[in-house]
Amino acid sequence: MDGVSPAAEPVQGKPTRREQILAAAAELFARHGFHGVGIDDIGSAVGISGPALYRHFRSKDAMLGEMLTSISEVLLDGGQRRLGRGLGPADTLSDLVRFHVDFALDNPALITVQERNLGNLTDPDRRKVRALQRRYVEIWVEAVLAALPDTPEPTARAAAHAVFGLINSTPHSRHLDRAQMADLLTGMALAALRRTS
């Protein structure tokens, strides 16, 4: 998954075969859609036969489930880490925004797959991903309310979702280099959040 470890944030080192398969699948799903990609396409992308993928994943559905669950776990873990750093409320909110911006810019295929393919998950995987996403949203709500205490809670929640939409639109933008895009998105997101109070 573009080097993303489900346990935490991106780790250095050679990706495992499962990670290579998930990264290739993410790129293909983002480009062609989940239903437009066959098991042979994924196998070819990592240099093995399609049927050999079944040694690593029981199905294409299982690949998608692990991919989207892992994204949600990485975001949740990263959000929890930022809340726990002991920074002031404004710095915590900025840190959280920058974390999500960096994740989106570094993992455009995963963001695209997440945006387009939640409906293709099996029911158990969808429930798990939705539960993880709700917990991540609550981290944002907590951070917004701490930094902007005059903000009503429903507004904070709506603002968090709106900012996700802004940041997650990045896979479709190729107008600026990565550093410029990160600064632009961070500034826009923080400005939008500050308008809530």
N, C-alpha and C positions, 0 to 999 in steps of 0.2 A: 504494500500500500504506500508507494512513494517513500519507503523507509519509515513509515509510521508504526510504532509499536503500540499494540492495544493497551499495554500496561501504563504508559505515561506519554511523554512527548517524544519527538523523533530521536532515535538513537543512532549512533555512528556504527560503522562496521558493515560487513557484507550481509545483505538481506538473506533470510532463509528462503528455501524453495517456495514455501507457502506464501511468503511476502512477495516474492517475484511474481507468482501466479496472480495474487490479488492486485498487484500494481498493473500488470498487463491487462487483467480483466477490467479494472477501473478505466484505463485509457480506452479500451474498446467499447465498454458500455457508454462512456461519455460521448464517444464519437458516433456510434451507430445505434445506441439504445440497447436496452437489455435484451429485447426480443430479436434484435438484428444481429446478435452475436451468438455463434454456435460454440460448442465445446472444442471443436477442431480449430476454430479461430484462436481461441485462448491458448490451446496447446502449441499451435504454430508460433505464437508470439513469444513463447518461452522455450521453444526448441524441443518440445516433446509431442508425442501423439495426443490427440484429444482423449482417448480412453485412458491414457496414463495419468490424466488429471484426477481420475477417480481414486488413485492412491492417496491423494491429498484432500479431496473434497468429495462428498457423496453425490453432489449435483451442482448445477449452475445456481440454483436457488440457494444452496448452502453457501456458495461463494458470496453471493450478494448479501445474504444475512450476516455473515461474518464481517464483510466489508463495512456495512452500515452500522452494525453494532460497535465495531472497533472505532469508527469515526466518533460516534456518540460518547464512547468511553474516554477517548483521548480528550475531547472537548470538556467533558465533565471533570476529569482529573485535573486538567490544566486550569479550569475555572476555580476548582476547590483550592488548588495550590496558591492561586493569586489572592483569594480571600484570606488565606492563612498566613500571608507574608507579614502582616502587622503594619502595613503602610497606612497612611491616612486615607480617609474615604475618597477624596478626589484622585489621589495617586492610584488607589486600588481600581477605581473605575477606568482610569487611563490604561493601567496595566492589563486589565481584562479586555479592553477594546483592542489594544495592540496585539495581544495574544490571538484573538479571533482573526484579526486582519492577517497576521503572519500565517496562521493555519490556512486561511483561504487562498492566499497568494502562493503558498508553497505546495498546495494540494488541489489545483484547479480541477483535475479529473474527479477526485473524490467529492468535491463540492457539487459538481455537475451531476454526478450519479446520485448523491443524496437528494438533490433538489427534484430530480426527475423520476426516481425509482422507488420511493417509499411504497407506492401502490403495488409494486411487484414483489414485495416481501411476503413470505408466508405469514399467517395470522400470528403465530407465536413470536416470530422475529419482529413483526410490526409492533406488537405490544411492548416488547422489550426495548426497541429503539425509541418509541414514543415516551416510555417511562424515563429513559435516560435523558431524552431531550427536555422533558418537563423539569427534571432536576437541574439541568443546565440553565434553563430560563430562570428558575428561582434564584440561582446564584446572581444572575444579572439584576433581577428585581431587588435583591438584597443590596447589591452594590449601588444601584441607582438611588434607592431610598436613603442609604447612608450618606451618599455624596450630595443628594438633592432632597433634603427631608421634607420640603413643601410639596413634593410630587405625590399625588394620589396613587395608591397601589395599582389600580387598574391601568392608569396612564403609564406607570413604570413598566408594567408587563407588555402593554401595547408598543411602547417605545423600544423595548428589547427586541421584539419580533421585527419591528420596522428596521432597526439597525442591522439585524441579521440579513434582511433582504438587501440592504445597501451593500454590506460587506460581501455577501455571497454572490453578488452580481459580477464579481471580478473575473471569473473565468471567461467572460464575454468581452473583456476590455483589453486591448493591446496598444493603447495610445501612449502610455508612459512606461519608463523602466520600473523595475521592481521597487526600488527605494522611493522613487517619486510617488508611485501608486500607494505604497504603504503609508507615507506621510499624508497624502490626500485623503485616503479612506479614514485614517485615524482622526484627522482634523474634522472631517465631515461628520463622522459618527459622534464624536464628542460634542460638536456644536448642536447636532440634532438632539442628543440626550439632554443637554443643558436647557433646551427650549421646553422641556416638560414641566418645569417648576414655575 
